[in-house]
Amino acid sequence: LGLYQGVPLTRRGAFYAAVLPDKITIFRGPIERAYGGDLEQLRAQVRRTVLHEVAHHFGISDERLVEIDRY
């Protein structure tokens, strides 16, 4: 439902420069189709998706998110 594009903070070295900014895309259509009937569920899923993608920015993998029960 979302996509993080960029280099996670944990993989940036001393010479990390001159690159495009990181980008998080939230896919509106799939989220609305799955949760659009319930505004509270929709809001909760958007929040969950954004937090999930921000976790990737900080270098947290899907496996680790499952491990810490945040997936």
Buried (B, 14 or more C-beta within 10 A) or exposed (E): BBEBEBBBEEEEEEEEEEEEEBEBEBEEEEBEEEBEEEEEEBEEBBEBBBEBBBBBBEEBEEEEBEEEEEE
